[in-house]
Amino acid sequence: MRFFGTTWVDHDNRYTARRIGVSAGSLLAAAVSCLVLRFAYEGIEIAGPGSFVTVLVVVMFAICSALAFRHTWEGFTKRPDPHRHASLRGLLTIGFVGSLLAYFFRSLIEAPGEKLHREEYDKARKQHESRTTRRTGNPSKKRRRD
C-alpha cells in the first residue's frame, strides 16, 4: 500500500485525502499515457506501414490493457502467483494503461490492496492473540503435581 503507510488500518491521518490524491494521480497518469500512445499512433500513421499494421497495433494495446486491468484488479484481492506474474511482465508493461485504470477504479472503493492487507492483518492479530493468551505466566515457577 504504497501511498498509505499504515493509515488504512484505522482510516486516520488524512486517509480520505490520500485516496482522493491517489485517484486523481492515477487518472491523470492514465490520461497522459493515452496521450503518449496517441503520439505513437500518429508516428505509425506517418510511417505509412498500411492499415493492417495500424489495426494490429491498436488491437494489441487494447488486449494488453484489458489483460493488465484484470490482472491488476485481481491482485488487489489475492496474492498473485510470482511465476505467472513474471511470465506476464511484458504483457503488463504493454498494457500499462489498464493497470493505471484498475488502480484508479479501486482507489474509488478503497485503498488499492486494502482488503487483502486487512485480511492478512486480522489473521495475524488473531494468531498473535491466541499465542499470547495461551501462556499464563512463567512456566518455570509452575508447581509440579506429585
Secondary structure, 3 states (H helix, E strand, C coil): CCCCCCHHHHCCCCHHHHHHHHHHHHHHHHHHHHHHHHHHHHHHHHHCCCHHHHHHHHHHHHHHHHHHHHHHHHHCCCCCCHHHHHHCHHHHHHCHHHHHHHHHHHHHHCCCCHHHHHHHHHHHHHHHHHHHHHCCCCHHHCCCCC
